C-alpha cells in the first residue's frame, strides 16, 4: 500500500506504522493473537521482540489512536481503487 509522503516521525506513513504496531503488540498484555509456537522470534534475545510477538521493538509499549483505523481504511480503499 503506497503512502505518498516523506518518511519521518510526523508523516502519515509514520502515524500508520506506529499505531499498527501499538495495536498489534502483545507487550505486557494478554495476547489477542499470539505468534505460532514455531515463530523464530521466540528465540530472539530481545524481550521487546519476543514478548509482543512482533519483529519490531519500537512502539510495542505504546497505546494506539483508534482514529488511525479510519485513516488506514481510507488508504486501503484508495489502494483497491488504484489496482
Order of alpha helices (4+ residues) and beta strands (2+ residues): alpha-alpha-alpha
